[in-house]
Amino acid sequence: MLKKITFILVIVGALNWGLVGFFNFNLVTAIFGEMTSMTSLSSIVYDLVGLSGLYCLFTGWKMT
């Protein structure tokens, strides 16, 4: 279950960065709003995406 969640978050992060790069559009900010404090939903999403990327990096990219 953890692998599936991290995989989805890594995909969300990759798609968000693609949108930022190609269209200057931040999907996470559009959904959850600007980061006004460290407890904002956007900050939590960014934290989870970053941790998911590290998890995938250190455990290998296996979906089994």
PATILUM-498608 format. One record per atom (N, C-alpha, C, O): residue in one letter; z, x, y. Coordinates in steps of 0.1 Angstrom, whole numbers, padded with zeros to 4 digits, always signed. Each point is the difference from the previous one (the first is absolute). Layout:
BEGIN
aZXY...
# end
This chain:
BEGIN
m+0000+0008-0012m+0000-0008+0012m+0000+0009+0013m-0007-0003+0009l+0015+0013-0009l+0001+0009+0011l-0014+0007+0003l-0004+0001+0011k-0003+0003-0022k-0013+0006+0002k-0010-0010+0006k-0008+0004+0008k+0009-0016-0012k-0010-0010+0006k+0003-0002+0015k-0009-0001+0008i+0022+0000-0005i+0004-0002+0014i-0004+0012+0009i-0006-0002+0011t+0008+0014-0016t-0004+0012+0007t-0015+0001+0002t-0005+0004+0010f-0002-0008-0021f-0015+0001+0001f-0005-0010+0010f-0008+0004+0008i+0014-0016-0007i-0005-0010+0010i+0004+0006+0014i-0009-0002+0009l+0020+0007-0007l+0004+0006+0013l-0009+0011+0004l-0003+0002+0012v+0000+0007-0021v-0009+0011+0003v-0014-0005+0004v-0006+0005+0009i+0001-0016-0016i-0013-0006+0004i+0001-0006+0014i-0009+0002+0008v+0020-0009-0005v+0002-0006+0013v+0000+0011+0011v-0007-0001+0010g+0014+0012-0013g+0000+0011+0009g-0014+0006+0003g-0004+0003+0011a-0003-0001-0022a-0014+0006+0001a-0009-0010+0007a-0008+0005+0009l+0009-0017-0011l-0009-0010+0007l+0004+0000+0015l-0009-0001+0008n+0022+0001-0005n+0004+0000+0014n-0005+0012+0007n-0005-0001+0011w+0006+0013-0017w-0005+0012+0006w-0015+0000+0002w-0006+0005+0010g-0001-0011-0020g-0015-0002+0002g-0003-0009+0011g-0009+0003+0008l+0016-0014-0006l-0002-0009+0011l+0003+0007+0013l-0007-0002+0010v+0018+0010-0009v+0003+0008+0012v-0011+0010+0003v-0004+0001+0012g-0001+0006-0022g-0010+0010+0002g-0013-0006+0004g-0007+0005+0010f+0002-0015-0016f-0013-0006+0002f-0001-0009+0012f-0009-0001+0008f+0020-0008-0007f-0001-0011+0010f+0011+0001+0010f+0001-0009+0009n+0008+0019-0009n+0012+0001+0009n+0008-0013-0001n+0005-0005+0010f-0003+0000-0022f+0007-0013-0003f+0011+0003-0010f-0002+0004-0011n+0015-0006+0015n+0011+0002-0009n+0004-0013-0006n+0006-0009+0007l-0008+0007-0019l+0003-0013-0007l+0015-0003-0001l+0004-0011+0002v+0003+0022-0005v+0015-0002-0001v+0006-0005+0013v+0008-0009+0001t-0013+0015+0010t+0005-0004+0014t-0005-0014+0003t+0007-0008+0006a-0019+0005-0010a-0005-0014+0002a+0008-0010-0007a+0002-0011+0005i+0002+0014-0017i+0008-0010-0008i+0014-0001+0004i+0006-0011+0002f+0001+0023+0000f+0014+0000+0002f+0004+0003+0015f+0012-0001+0003g-0021+0004+0005g+0002+0003+0014g+0003+0014+0003g+0001+0009-0009e-0001-0006+0022e+0003+0014+0004e+0014+0005-0004e+0009-0009-0001m-0008+0022-0001m+0014+0005-0004m+0008+0001+0013m-0002+0008+0009t+0012-0017-0007t+0008+0000+0011t+0014+0006-0003t+0007+0004+0009s-0004-0003-0021s+0012+0007-0004s-0002+0005-0014s-0009-0003-0007m+0018+0012+0002m-0001+0006-0013m+0003-0010-0011m-0003+0003-0012t+0008-0015+0015t+0002-0010-0010t-0011-0010-0001t+0001-0010-0007s-0012+0012+0014s-0011-0009+0000s-0006-0001-0014s+0000+0010-0007l-0007-0021+0005l-0007-0001-0013l-0011+0010-0002l-0003+0005-0011s-0004-0002+0022s-0011+0010+0000s+0006+0013-0005s-0006+0007-0009s+0017-0003+0014s+0007+0013-0004s+0003+0000-0015s-0002+0010-0007i+0007-0021+0002i+0004-0001-0014i-0013+0001-0009i+0000+0006-0010v-0011-0013+0015v-0012+0001-0008v-0005+0014+0000v-0004+0005-0011y+0004+0002+0022y-0005+0014+0001y+0009+0009-0009y-0005+0009-0007d+0018-0011+0007d+0009+0007-0009d-0003-0002-0014d-0001+0010-0008l-0001-0022+0004l-0003-0003-0014l-0013+0006-0005l-0001+0005-0011v-0009-0006+0020v-0013+0006-0003v+0001+0015-0002v-0005+0006-0009g+0013+0001+0018g+0002+0014-0001g+0007+0004-0013g-0004+0010-0006l+0014-0017+0003l+0008+0003-0012l-0009-0003-0012l+0001+0007-0010s-0009-0017+0010s-0009-0003-0011s-0010+0012-0002s-0003+0003-0011g-0002+0002+0022g-0009+0011-0001g+0006+0012-0006g-0006+0007-0009l+0019-0004+0013l+0007+0011-0006l+0003-0002-0015l-0001+0009-0008y+0004-0021+0005y+0003-0004-0014y-0013+0003-0009y+0001+0006-0010c-0012-0010+0015c-0013+0002-0007c-0003+0014-0001c-0005+0005-0010l+0007+0003+0021l-0003+0014+0000l+0009+0008-0010l-0006+0008-0007f+0018-0011+0006f+0009+0007-0009f+0001-0004-0014f+0004+0007-0009t-0008-0020+0006t+0000-0005-0014t-0014+0000-0006t-0001-0002-0012g-0009+0005+0020g-0014+0000-0005g-0005-0014+0002g+0007-0010+0002w-0020+0009-0003w-0007-0013+0004w-0004-0007-0013w-0012-0001-0004k+0022-0004-0003k-0002-0007-0013k+0004-0015+0002k+0011-0002+0005m-0019-0007-0009m+0003-0014+0001m+0004-0006-0014m-0001-0012-0001t+0005+0020-0008t+0004-0005-0013t+0014-0003-0001t+0005-0005-0011
# end
